[in-house]
Amino acid sequence: MVIENRDGRTAIPFSQIYYIEVRERKIFIRVRNREYSRYDSMEHIMQQLPEIFVRCHRSFAFNMHHLDRVRLSENTVYLEDGMSVPLSRSYKSAVKEYMHGRHTKREQI
């Protein structure tokens, strides 16, 4: 993913992105020790992302490769390195379906 802002152009590999958040019409891309931003919509950015990114909230999508665990009772998705993102009721079933498919694919290997 290429981020263009006043600091210039930065290429960020999808594998390094932990999650994406939208705040006040701006997209924030979180990598391990840094956050990048650009003006965009969540709908537009989701079209550009590979399937490893799962929407879990109106304002959040996370990278399944950095998933640690999902706590449905806490409405929280925990990622590696102590990061976490909220899980809203409207996206809970989609995350559960993705998780079920992920486990099924692992069992088939």
Biopython code that builds the backbone (N, CA, C, O; Angstrom):
import numpy as np
from Bio.PDB.StructureBuilder import StructureBuilder

atoms = [
    (1, "MET", "N", (0.852, -1.168, 0.000)),
    (1, "MET", "CA", (0.000, 0.000, 0.000)),
    (1, "MET", "C", (0.900, 1.233, 0.000)),
    (1, "MET", "O", (1.883, 1.297, 0.737)),
    (2, "VAL", "N", (0.556, 2.191, -0.821)),
    (2, "VAL", "CA", (1.340, 3.415, -0.910)),
    (2, "VAL", "C", (0.575, 4.532, -0.207)),
    (2, "VAL", "O", (-0.598, 4.781, -0.489)),
    (3, "ILE", "N", (1.258, 5.187, 0.700)),
    (3, "ILE", "CA", (0.684, 6.315, 1.430)),
    (3, "ILE", "C", (1.330, 7.584, 0.909)),
    (3, "ILE", "O", (2.552, 7.730, 0.923)),
    (4, "GLU", "N", (0.501, 8.489, 0.455)),
    (4, "GLU", "CA", (0.991, 9.800, 0.015)),
    (4, "GLU", "C", (0.418, 10.847, 0.957)),
    (4, "GLU", "O", (-0.797, 10.974, 1.105)),
    (5, "ASN", "N", (1.311, 11.591, 1.588)),
    (5, "ASN", "CA", (0.888, 12.693, 2.435)),
    (5, "ASN", "C", (1.955, 13.774, 2.382)),
    (5, "ASN", "O", (2.843, 13.721, 1.531)),
    (6, "ARG", "N", (1.887, 14.730, 3.253)),
    (6, "ARG", "CA", (2.836, 15.851, 3.169)),
    (6, "ARG", "C", (4.275, 15.433, 3.447)),
    (6, "ARG", "O", (5.203, 16.179, 3.132)),
    (7, "ASP", "N", (4.476, 14.253, 4.032)),
    (7, "ASP", "CA", (5.822, 13.736, 4.269)),
    (7, "ASP", "C", (6.403, 13.060, 3.031)),
    (7, "ASP", "O", (7.586, 12.719, 3.010)),
    (8, "GLY", "N", (5.581, 12.865, 2.000)),
    (8, "GLY", "CA", (6.031, 12.213, 0.774)),
    (8, "GLY", "C", (5.292, 10.913, 0.548)),
    (8, "GLY", "O", (4.188, 10.713, 1.054)),
    (9, "ARG", "N", (5.916, 10.028, -0.222)),
    (9, "ARG", "CA", (5.324, 8.715, -0.531)),
    (9, "ARG", "C", (6.015, 7.643, 0.290)),
    (9, "ARG", "O", (7.241, 7.619, 0.403)),
    (10, "THR", "N", (5.214, 6.759, 0.859)),
    (10, "THR", "CA", (5.740, 5.646, 1.638)),
    (10, "THR", "C", (5.042, 4.375, 1.196)),
    (10, "THR", "O", (3.813, 4.318, 1.159)),
    (11, "ALA", "N", (5.820, 3.356, 0.861)),
    (11, "ALA", "CA", (5.254, 2.047, 0.505)),
    (11, "ALA", "C", (5.257, 1.178, 1.756)),
    (11, "ALA", "O", (6.294, 0.996, 2.394)),
    (12, "ILE", "N", (4.099, 0.649, 2.098)),
    (12, "ILE", "CA", (3.965, -0.212, 3.272)),
    (12, "ILE", "C", (3.474, -1.578, 2.805)),
    (12, "ILE", "O", (2.389, -1.681, 2.233)),
    (13, "PRO", "N", (4.257, -2.626, 3.040)),
    (13, "PRO", "CA", (3.780, -3.970, 2.682)),
    (13, "PRO", "C", (2.538, -4.329, 3.502)),
    (13, "PRO", "O", (2.473, -4.022, 4.692)),
    (14, "PHE", "N", (1.565, -4.970, 2.878)),
    (14, "PHE", "CA", (0.349, -5.378, 3.579)),
    (14, "PHE", "C", (0.678, -6.226, 4.800)),
    (14, "PHE", "O", (-0.002, -6.129, 5.822)),
    (15, "SER", "N", (1.702, -7.046, 4.706)),
    (15, "SER", "CA", (2.061, -7.942, 5.815)),
    (15, "SER", "C", (2.464, -7.187, 7.070)),
    (15, "SER", "O", (2.383, -7.746, 8.163)),
    (16, "GLN", "N", (2.896, -5.939, 6.953)),
    (16, "GLN", "CA", (3.323, -5.168, 8.119)),
    (16, "GLN", "C", (2.182, -4.395, 8.777)),
    (16, "GLN", "O", (2.341, -3.876, 9.882)),
    (17, "ILE", "N", (1.044, -4.319, 8.109)),
    (17, "ILE", "CA", (-0.091, -3.559, 8.655)),
    (17, "ILE", "C", (-0.839, -4.425, 9.669)),
    (17, "ILE", "O", (-1.252, -5.544, 9.363)),
    (18, "TYR", "N", (-1.005, -3.891, 10.876)),
    (18, "TYR", "CA", (-1.758, -4.582, 11.917)),
    (18, "TYR", "C", (-3.246, -4.293, 11.774)),
    (18, "TYR", "O", (-4.067, -5.208, 11.735)),
    (19, "TYR", "N", (-3.580, -3.012, 11.698)),
    (19, "TYR", "CA", (-4.982, -2.648, 11.523)),
    (19, "TYR", "C", (-5.096, -1.291, 10.857)),
    (19, "TYR", "O", (-4.132, -0.533, 10.756)),
    (20, "ILE", "N", (-6.309, -1.015, 10.408)),
    (20, "ILE", "CA", (-6.631, 0.247, 9.768)),
    (20, "ILE", "C", (-7.823, 0.839, 10.512)),
    (20, "ILE", "O", (-8.791, 0.146, 10.826)),
    (21, "GLU", "N", (-7.729, 2.118, 10.781)),
    (21, "GLU", "CA", (-8.787, 2.809, 11.521)),
    (21, "GLU", "C", (-9.169, 4.081, 10.771)),
    (21, "GLU", "O", (-8.318, 4.734, 10.167)),
    (22, "VAL", "N", (-10.437, 4.424, 10.812)),
    (22, "VAL", "CA", (-10.873, 5.681, 10.229)),
    (22, "VAL", "C", (-11.312, 6.597, 11.371)),
    (22, "VAL", "O", (-12.085, 6.203, 12.244)),
    (23, "ARG", "N", (-10.800, 7.826, 11.341)),
    (23, "ARG", "CA", (-11.168, 8.858, 12.313)),
    (23, "ARG", "C", (-11.321, 10.174, 11.562)),
    (23, "ARG", "O", (-10.397, 10.631, 10.889)),
    (24, "GLU", "N", (-12.485, 10.767, 11.684)),
    (24, "GLU", "CA", (-12.750, 12.073, 11.086)),
    (24, "GLU", "C", (-12.326, 12.151, 9.617)),
    (24, "GLU", "O", (-11.548, 13.023, 9.229)),
    (25, "ARG", "N", (-12.845, 11.239, 8.819)),
    (25, "ARG", "CA", (-12.604, 11.180, 7.369)),
    (25, "ARG", "C", (-11.138, 10.955, 7.000)),
    (25, "ARG", "O", (-10.729, 11.264, 5.881)),
    (26, "LYS", "N", (-10.363, 10.432, 7.909)),
    (26, "LYS", "CA", (-8.967, 10.158, 7.640)),
    (26, "LYS", "C", (-8.674, 8.702, 8.023)),
    (26, "LYS", "O", (-9.148, 8.209, 9.047)),
    (27, "ILE", "N", (-7.892, 8.034, 7.188)),
    (27, "ILE", "CA", (-7.518, 6.644, 7.430)),
    (27, "ILE", "C", (-6.175, 6.620, 8.159)),
    (27, "ILE", "O", (-5.234, 7.313, 7.770)),
    (28, "PHE", "N", (-6.100, 5.819, 9.213)),
    (28, "PHE", "CA", (-4.856, 5.632, 9.954)),
    (28, "PHE", "C", (-4.425, 4.180, 9.795)),
    (28, "PHE", "O", (-5.182, 3.262, 10.108)),
    (29, "ILE", "N", (-3.224, 3.982, 9.316)),
    (29, "ILE", "CA", (-2.683, 2.650, 9.073)),
    (29, "ILE", "C", (-1.634, 2.373, 10.144)),
    (29, "ILE", "O", (-0.630, 3.078, 10.250)),
    (30, "ARG", "N", (-1.885, 1.338, 10.931)),
    (30, "ARG", "CA", (-1.016, 1.042, 12.065)),
    (30, "ARG", "C", (-0.069, -0.107, 11.729)),
    (30, "ARG", "O", (-0.501, -1.207, 11.387)),
    (31, "VAL", "N", (1.216, 0.167, 11.834)),
    (31, "VAL", "CA", (2.243, -0.865, 11.749)),
    (31, "VAL", "C", (2.832, -0.992, 13.151)),
    (31, "VAL", "O", (2.364, -0.316, 14.068)),
    (32, "ARG", "N", (3.824, -1.821, 13.342)),
    (32, "ARG", "CA", (4.309, -2.115, 14.691)),
    (32, "ARG", "C", (4.583, -0.858, 15.527)),
    (32, "ARG", "O", (3.977, -0.701, 16.587)),
    (33, "ASN", "N", (5.444, 0.012, 15.106)),
    (33, "ASN", "CA", (5.856, 1.156, 15.923)),
    (33, "ASN", "C", (5.486, 2.511, 15.335)),
    (33, "ASN", "O", (6.028, 3.537, 15.745)),
    (34, "ARG", "N", (4.569, 2.517, 14.379)),
    (34, "ARG", "CA", (4.269, 3.775, 13.710)),
    (34, "ARG", "C", (2.845, 3.765, 13.176)),
    (34, "ARG", "O", (2.233, 2.713, 12.989)),
    (35, "GLU", "N", (2.347, 4.952, 12.941)),
    (35, "GLU", "CA", (1.025, 5.110, 12.362)),
    (35, "GLU", "C", (1.132, 6.082, 11.191)),
    (35, "GLU", "O", (1.723, 7.154, 11.317)),
    (36, "TYR", "N", (0.560, 5.701, 10.060)),
    (36, "TYR", "CA", (0.538, 6.542, 8.866)),
    (36, "TYR", "C", (-0.894, 6.986, 8.640)),
    (36, "TYR", "O", (-1.830, 6.312, 9.070)),
    (37, "SER", "N", (-1.071, 8.111, 7.970)),
    (37, "SER", "CA", (-2.437, 8.572, 7.715)),
    (37, "SER", "C", (-2.561, 9.159, 6.320)),
    (37, "SER", "O", (-1.594, 9.617, 5.711)),
    (38, "ARG", "N", (-3.796, 9.122, 5.846)),
    (38, "ARG", "CA", (-4.135, 9.751, 4.578)),
    (38, "ARG", "C", (-5.647, 9.939, 4.541)),
    (38, "ARG", "O", (-6.386, 9.284, 5.276)),
    (39, "TYR", "N", (-6.088, 10.834, 3.685)),
    (39, "TYR", "CA", (-7.522, 11.047, 3.545)),
    (39, "TYR", "C", (-8.088, 9.990, 2.607)),
    (39, "TYR", "O", (-7.625, 9.827, 1.479)),
    (40, "ASP", "N", (-9.093, 9.279, 3.094)),
    (40, "ASP", "CA", (-9.741, 8.227, 2.311)),
    (40, "ASP", "C", (-10.949, 7.746, 3.097)),
    (40, "ASP", "O", (-11.158, 8.169, 4.234)),
    (41, "SER", "N", (-11.740, 6.870, 2.506)),
    (41, "SER", "CA", (-12.871, 6.268, 3.210)),
    (41, "SER", "C", (-12.570, 4.792, 3.469)),
    (41, "SER", "O", (-11.776, 4.176, 2.758)),
    (42, "MET", "N", (-13.199, 4.244, 4.475)),
    (42, "MET", "CA", (-13.004, 2.833, 4.796)),
    (42, "MET", "C", (-13.492, 1.961, 3.642)),
    (42, "MET", "O", (-12.861, 0.952, 3.328)),
    (43, "GLU", "N", (-14.588, 2.327, 3.016)),
    (43, "GLU", "CA", (-15.113, 1.536, 1.909)),
    (43, "GLU", "C", (-14.105, 1.478, 0.757)),
    (43, "GLU", "O", (-13.883, 0.415, 0.177)),
    (44, "HIS", "N", (-13.506, 2.604, 0.432)),
    (44, "HIS", "CA", (-12.534, 2.644, -0.656)),
    (44, "HIS", "C", (-11.277, 1.855, -0.306)),
    (44, "HIS", "O", (-10.750, 1.127, -1.147)),
    (45, "ILE", "N", (-10.806, 1.988, 0.899)),
    (45, "ILE", "CA", (-9.570, 1.306, 1.294)),
    (45, "ILE", "C", (-9.796, -0.208, 1.357)),
    (45, "ILE", "O", (-8.896, -0.976, 1.016)),
    (46, "MET", "N", (-10.976, -0.643, 1.784)),
    (46, "MET", "CA", (-11.257, -2.077, 1.864)),
    (46, "MET", "C", (-11.218, -2.719, 0.478)),
    (46, "MET", "O", (-10.863, -3.891, 0.358)),
    (47, "GLN", "N", (-11.573, -1.983, -0.556)),
    (47, "GLN", "CA", (-11.519, -2.507, -1.920)),
    (47, "GLN", "C", (-10.082, -2.723, -2.382)),
    (47, "GLN", "O", (-9.833, -3.537, -3.272)),
    (48, "GLN", "N", (-9.152, -2.012, -1.796)),
    (48, "GLN", "CA", (-7.751, -2.106, -2.183)),
    (48, "GLN", "C", (-6.985, -3.168, -1.404)),
    (48, "GLN", "O", (-5.892, -3.566, -1.807)),
    (49, "LEU", "N", (-7.547, -3.626, -0.301)),
    (49, "LEU", "CA", (-6.845, -4.557, 0.585)),
    (49, "LEU", "C", (-7.086, -6.011, 0.193)),
    (49, "LEU", "O", (-8.146, -6.348, -0.335)),
    (50, "PRO", "N", (-6.097, -6.878, 0.452)),
    (50, "PRO", "CA", (-6.313, -8.307, 0.204)),
    (50, "PRO", "C", (-7.283, -8.890, 1.239)),
    (50, "PRO", "O", (-7.627, -8.230, 2.220)),
    (51, "GLU", "N", (-7.713, -10.116, 1.010)),
    (51, "GLU", "CA", (-8.720, -10.762, 1.860)),
    (51, "GLU", "C", (-8.257, -11.033, 3.278)),
    (51, "GLU", "O", (-9.079, -11.383, 4.124)),
    (52, "ILE", "N", (-6.980, -10.886, 3.569)),
    (52, "ILE", "CA", (-6.505, -11.106, 4.938)),
    (52, "ILE", "C", (-6.959, -9.999, 5.885)),
    (52, "ILE", "O", (-6.806, -10.119, 7.100)),
    (53, "PHE", "N", (-7.518, -8.918, 5.331)),
    (53, "PHE", "CA", (-8.041, -7.840, 6.168)),
    (53, "PHE", "C", (-9.535, -8.045, 6.373)),
    (53, "PHE", "O", (-10.298, -8.197, 5.419)),
    (54, "VAL", "N", (-9.929, -8.047, 7.629)),
    (54, "VAL", "CA", (-11.317, -8.318, 7.993)),
    (54, "VAL", "C", (-11.873, -7.097, 8.708)),
    (54, "VAL", "O", (-11.256, -6.562, 9.629)),
    (55, "ARG", "N", (-13.026, -6.676, 8.277)),
    (55, "ARG", "CA", (-13.695, -5.543, 8.925)),
    (55, "ARG", "C", (-14.326, -6.043, 10.209)),
    (55, "ARG", "O", (-15.037, -7.047, 10.201)),
    (56, "CYS", "N", (-14.075, -5.353, 11.312)),
    (56, "CYS", "CA", (-14.592, -5.786, 12.602)),
    (56, "CYS", "C", (-15.417, -4.698, 13.288)),
    (56, "CYS", "O", (-15.981, -4.909, 14.362)),
    (57, "HIS", "N", (-15.475, -3.549, 12.654)),
    (57, "HIS", "CA", (-16.158, -2.399, 13.246)),
    (57, "HIS", "C", (-16.363, -1.384, 12.123)),
    (57, "HIS", "O", (-15.677, -1.435, 11.103)),
    (58, "ARG", "N", (-17.278, -0.491, 12.308)),
    (58, "ARG", "CA", (-17.504, 0.550, 11.304)),
    (58, "ARG", "C", (-16.216, 1.311, 11.004)),
    (58, "ARG", "O", (-16.012, 1.769, 9.880)),
    (59, "SER", "N", (-15.352, 1.447, 12.002)),
    (59, "SER", "CA", (-14.135, 2.249, 11.860)),
    (59, "SER", "C", (-12.844, 1.444, 11.865)),
    (59, "SER", "O", (-11.764, 2.034, 11.830)),
    (60, "PHE", "N", (-12.918, 0.108, 11.909)),
    (60, "PHE", "CA", (-11.710, -0.704, 12.012)),
    (60, "PHE", "C", (-11.739, -1.930, 11.093)),
    (60, "PHE", "O", (-12.786, -2.533, 10.855)),
    (61, "ALA", "N", (-10.558, -2.271, 10.592)),
    (61, "ALA", "CA", (-10.316, -3.544, 9.897)),
    (61, "ALA", "C", (-8.944, -4.015, 10.372)),
    (61, "ALA", "O", (-8.049, -3.199, 10.593)),
    (62, "PHE", "N", (-8.775, -5.326, 10.528)),
    (62, "PHE", "CA", (-7.503, -5.837, 11.017)),
    (62, "PHE", "C", (-6.935, -6.898, 10.094)),
    (62, "PHE", "O", (-7.650, -7.498, 9.292)),
    (63, "ASN", "N", (-5.633, -7.116, 10.224)),
    (63, "ASN", "CA", (-4.914, -8.106, 9.425)),
    (63, "ASN", "C", (-4.948, -9.438, 10.174)),
    (63, "ASN", "O", (-4.417, -9.545, 11.279)),
    (64, "MET", "N", (-5.571, -10.451, 9.570)),
    (64, "MET", "CA", (-5.688, -11.766, 10.214)),
    (64, "MET", "C", (-4.325, -12.392, 10.516)),
    (64, "MET", "O", (-4.224, -13.225, 11.416)),
    (65, "HIS", "N", (-3.293, -12.015, 9.795)),
    (65, "HIS", "CA", (-1.965, -12.585, 10.044)),
    (65, "HIS", "C", (-1.371, -12.100, 11.360)),
    (65, "HIS", "O", (-0.417, -12.695, 11.861)),
    (66, "HIS", "N", (-1.916, -11.037, 11.921)),
    (66, "HIS", "CA", (-1.435, -10.525, 13.210)),
    (66, "HIS", "C", (-2.402, -10.826, 14.344)),
    (66, "HIS", "O", (-2.246, -10.304, 15.448)),
    (67, "LEU", "N", (-3.394, -11.658, 14.083)),
    (67, "LEU", "CA", (-4.404, -11.986, 15.084)),
    (67, "LEU", "C", (-3.813, -12.843, 16.192)),
    (67, "LEU", "O", (-3.118, -13.825, 15.930)),
    (68, "ASP", "N", (-4.095, -12.463, 17.424)),
    (68, "ASP", "CA", (-3.723, -13.274, 18.584)),
    (68, "ASP", "C", (-4.953, -14.052, 19.043)),
    (68, "ASP", "O", (-4.923, -15.281, 19.103)),
    (69, "ARG", "N", (-6.038, -13.341, 19.367)),
    (69, "ARG", "CA", (-7.275, -14.002, 19.790)),
    (69, "ARG", "C", (-8.455, -13.046, 19.662)),
    (69, "ARG", "O", (-8.287, -11.830, 19.568)),
    (70, "VAL", "N", (-9.641, -13.622, 19.661)),
    (70, "VAL", "CA", (-10.876, -12.842, 19.627)),
    (70, "VAL", "C", (-11.646, -13.163, 20.898)),
    (70, "VAL", "O", (-11.868, -14.331, 21.216)),
    (71, "ARG", "N", (-12.048, -12.147, 21.611)),
    (71, "ARG", "CA", (-12.867, -12.308, 22.811)),
    (71, "ARG", "C", (-14.258, -11.774, 22.502)),
    (71, "ARG", "O", (-14.512, -10.574, 22.605)),
    (72, "LEU", "N", (-15.155, -12.679, 22.122)),
    (72, "LEU", "CA", (-16.503, -12.269, 21.752)),
    (72, "LEU", "C", (-17.228, -11.635, 22.930)),
    (72, "LEU", "O", (-17.989, -10.684, 22.754)),
    (73, "SER", "N", (-16.996, -12.159, 24.131)),
    (73, "SER", "CA", (-17.670, -11.615, 25.316)),
    (73, "SER", "C", (-17.197, -10.205, 25.647)),
    (73, "SER", "O", (-17.927, -9.443, 26.282)),
    (74, "GLU", "N", (-15.991, -9.847, 25.230)),
    (74, "GLU", "CA", (-15.441, -8.509, 25.474)),
    (74, "GLU", "C", (-15.600, -7.590, 24.256)),
    (74, "GLU", "O", (-15.279, -6.403, 24.320)),
    (75, "ASN", "N", (-16.096, -8.148, 23.153)),
    (75, "ASN", "CA", (-16.207, -7.394, 21.897)),
    (75, "ASN", "C", (-14.865, -6.785, 21.505)),
    (75, "ASN", "O", (-14.778, -5.608, 21.154)),
    (76, "THR", "N", (-13.818, -7.612, 21.572)),
    (76, "THR", "CA", (-12.465, -7.138, 21.299)),
    (76, "THR", "C", (-11.692, -8.164, 20.487)),
    (76, "THR", "O", (-11.802, -9.370, 20.712)),
    (77, "VAL", "N", (-10.909, -7.666, 19.539)),
    (77, "VAL", "CA", (-9.980, -8.482, 18.768)),
    (77, "VAL", "C", (-8.585, -8.108, 19.255)),
    (77, "VAL", "O", (-8.182, -6.947, 19.185)),
    (78, "TYR", "N", (-7.851, -9.107, 19.751)),
    (78, "TYR", "CA", (-6.493, -8.869, 20.232)),
    (78, "TYR", "C", (-5.499, -9.276, 19.153)),
    (78, "TYR", "O", (-5.588, -10.355, 18.567)),
    (79, "LEU", "N", (-4.558, -8.383, 18.911)),
    (79, "LEU", "CA", (-3.532, -8.605, 17.904)),
    (79, "LEU", "C", (-2.181, -8.812, 18.588)),
    (79, "LEU", "O", (-2.054, -8.632, 19.799)),
    (80, "GLU", "N", (-1.186, -9.189, 17.806)),
    (80, "GLU", "CA", (0.166, -9.345, 18.332)),
    (80, "GLU", "C", (0.670, -8.022, 18.887)),
    (80, "GLU", "O", (0.123, -6.961, 18.585)),
    (81, "ASP", "N", (1.701, -8.091, 19.688)),
    (81, "ASP", "CA", (2.358, -6.904, 20.257)),
    (81, "ASP", "C", (1.436, -6.076, 21.146)),
    (81, "ASP", "O", (1.637, -4.871, 21.297)),
    (82, "GLY", "N", (0.424, -6.716, 21.736)),
    (82, "GLY", "CA", (-0.441, -6.041, 22.697)),
    (82, "GLY", "C", (-1.459, -5.086, 22.114)),
    (82, "GLY", "O", (-2.094, -4.339, 22.858)),
    (83, "MET", "N", (-1.632, -5.091, 20.816)),
    (83, "MET", "CA", (-2.617, -4.199, 20.188)),
    (83, "MET", "C", (-3.998, -4.852, 20.226)),
    (83, "MET", "O", (-4.128, -6.076, 20.253)),
    (84, "SER", "N", (-5.014, -4.008, 20.227)),
    (84, "SER", "CA", (-6.381, -4.528, 20.186)),
    (84, "SER", "C", (-7.268, -3.539, 19.442)),
    (84, "SER", "O", (-6.989, -2.342, 19.383)),
    (85, "VAL", "N", (-8.347, -4.078, 18.876)),
    (85, "VAL", "CA", (-9.332, -3.265, 18.164)),
    (85, "VAL", "C", (-10.721, -3.720, 18.604)),
    (85, "VAL", "O", (-10.897, -4.875, 18.992)),
    (86, "PRO", "N", (-11.704, -2.831, 18.547)),
    (86, "PRO", "CA", (-13.057, -3.209, 18.951)),
    (86, "PRO", "C", (-13.733, -4.106, 17.923)),
    (86, "PRO", "O", (-13.428, -4.069, 16.731)),
    (87, "LEU", "N", (-14.650, -4.903, 18.421)),
    (87, "LEU", "CA", (-15.467, -5.778, 17.584)),
    (87, "LEU", "C", (-16.921, -5.400, 17.833)),
    (87, "LEU", "O", (-17.447, -5.608, 18.926)),
    (88, "SER", "N", (-17.563, -4.845, 16.818)),
    (88, "SER", "CA", (-18.952, -4.415, 17.001)),
    (88, "SER", "C", (-19.918, -5.572, 16.737)),
    (88, "SER", "O", (-19.575, -6.545, 16.066)),
    (89, "ARG", "N", (-21.118, -5.446, 17.273)),
    (89, "ARG", "CA", (-22.126, -6.494, 17.102)),
    (89, "ARG", "C", (-22.433, -6.747, 15.637)),
    (89, "ARG", "O", (-22.642, -7.890, 15.231)),
    (90, "SER", "N", (-22.460, -5.684, 14.842)),
    (90, "SER", "CA", (-22.837, -5.852, 13.435)),
    (90, "SER", "C", (-21.781, -6.605, 12.623)),
    (90, "SER", "O", (-22.109, -7.154, 11.571)),
    (91, "TYR", "N", (-20.530, -6.649, 13.076)),
    (91, "TYR", "CA", (-19.478, -7.364, 12.352)),
    (91, "TYR", "C", (-19.062, -8.662, 13.042)),
    (91, "TYR", "O", (-18.208, -9.386, 12.531)),
    (92, "LYS", "N", (-19.649, -8.956, 14.179)),
    (92, "LYS", "CA", (-19.262, -10.137, 14.951)),
    (92, "LYS", "C", (-19.462, -11.429, 14.163)),
    (92, "LYS", "O", (-18.591, -12.298, 14.179)),
    (93, "SER", "N", (-20.582, -11.567, 13.484)),
    (93, "SER", "CA", (-20.848, -12.799, 12.743)),
    (93, "SER", "C", (-19.865, -12.962, 11.584)),
    (93, "SER", "O", (-19.444, -14.081, 11.291)),
    (94, "ALA", "N", (-19.495, -11.872, 10.925)),
    (94, "ALA", "CA", (-18.530, -11.941, 9.818)),
    (94, "ALA", "C", (-17.163, -12.392, 10.323)),
    (94, "ALA", "O", (-16.490, -13.185, 9.664)),
    (95, "VAL", "N", (-16.751, -11.898, 11.477)),
    (95, "VAL", "CA", (-15.458, -12.302, 12.055)),
    (95, "VAL", "C", (-15.510, -13.774, 12.454)),
    (95, "VAL", "O", (-14.554, -14.516, 12.226)),
    (96, "LYS", "N", (-16.629, -14.197, 13.050)),
    (96, "LYS", "CA", (-16.764, -15.615, 13.429)),
    (96, "LYS", "C", (-16.713, -16.511, 12.196)),
    (96, "LYS", "O", (-16.061, -17.555, 12.219)),
    (97, "GLU", "N", (-17.383, -16.121, 11.133)),
    (97, "GLU", "CA", (-17.360, -16.909, 9.887)),
    (97, "GLU", "C", (-15.948, -16.988, 9.324)),
    (97, "GLU", "O", (-15.510, -18.052, 8.885)),
    (98, "TYR", "N", (-15.245, -15.881, 9.336)),
    (98, "TYR", "CA", (-13.877, -15.870, 8.821)),
    (98, "TYR", "C", (-12.987, -16.763, 9.675)),
    (98, "TYR", "O", (-12.157, -17.507, 9.154)),
    (99, "MET", "N", (-13.165, -16.685, 10.987)),
    (99, "MET", "CA", (-12.376, -17.523, 11.890)),
    (99, "MET", "C", (-12.669, -19.005, 11.642)),
    (99, "MET", "O", (-11.753, -19.828, 11.620)),
    (100, "HIS", "N", (-13.930, -19.334, 11.459)),
    (100, "HIS", "CA", (-14.298, -20.726, 11.209)),
    (100, "HIS", "C", (-13.670, -21.214, 9.904)),
    (100, "HIS", "O", (-13.142, -22.325, 9.853)),
    (101, "GLY", "N", (-13.720, -20.413, 8.868)),
    (101, "GLY", "CA", (-13.107, -20.766, 7.592)),
    (101, "GLY", "C", (-11.609, -20.912, 7.713)),
    (101, "GLY", "O", (-11.013, -21.775, 7.069)),
    (102, "ARG", "N", (-10.995, -20.076, 8.531)),
    (102, "ARG", "CA", (-9.541, -20.126, 8.740)),
    (102, "ARG", "C", (-9.152, -21.440, 9.404)),
    (102, "ARG", "O", (-8.182, -22.080, 9.000)),
    (103, "HIS", "N", (-9.906, -21.843, 10.422)),
    (103, "HIS", "CA", (-9.601, -23.114, 11.093)),
    (103, "HIS", "C", (-9.853, -24.288, 10.184)),
    (103, "HIS", "O", (-9.100, -25.262, 10.210)),
    (104, "THR", "N", (-10.899, -24.220, 9.377)),
    (104, "THR", "CA", (-11.196, -25.294, 8.442)),
    (104, "THR", "C", (-10.066, -25.453, 7.435)),
    (104, "THR", "O", (-9.662, -26.576, 7.132)),
    (105, "LYS", "N", (-9.548, -24.337, 6.911)),
    (105, "LYS", "CA", (-8.453, -24.391, 5.945)),
    (105, "LYS", "C", (-7.197, -24.977, 6.577)),
    (105, "LYS", "O", (-6.479, -25.741, 5.930)),
    (106, "ARG", "N", (-6.923, -24.632, 7.825)),
    (106, "ARG", "CA", (-5.754, -25.196, 8.504)),
    (106, "ARG", "C", (-5.889, -26.720, 8.657)),
    (106, "ARG", "O", (-4.926, -27.464, 8.473)),
    (107, "GLU", "N", (-7.115, -27.167, 8.999)),
    (107, "GLU", "CA", (-7.322, -28.600, 9.190)),
    (107, "GLU", "C", (-7.148, -29.373, 7.883)),
    (107, "GLU", "O", (-6.766, -30.543, 7.901)),
    (108, "GLN", "N", (-7.427, -28.722, 6.746)),
    (108, "GLN", "CA", (-7.319, -29.399, 5.454)),
    (108, "GLN", "C", (-5.884, -29.537, 5.009)),
    (108, "GLN", "O", (-5.586, -30.382, 4.166)),
    (109, "ILE", "N", (-4.986, -28.737, 5.545)),
    (109, "ILE", "CA", (-3.573, -28.768, 5.103)),
    (109, "ILE", "C", (-2.861, -29.970, 5.693)),
    (109, "ILE", "O", (-1.673, -30.169, 5.440)),
]
sb = StructureBuilder()
sb.init_structure("model")
sb.init_model(0)
sb.init_chain("A")
sb.init_seg("    ")
for serial, (resi, resn, name, xyz) in enumerate(atoms, 1):
    if name == "N":
        sb.init_residue(resn, " ", resi, " ")
    sb.init_atom(name, np.array(xyz, "f"), 0.0, 1.0, " ", f" {name:<3s}", serial, name[0])
structure = sb.get_structure()
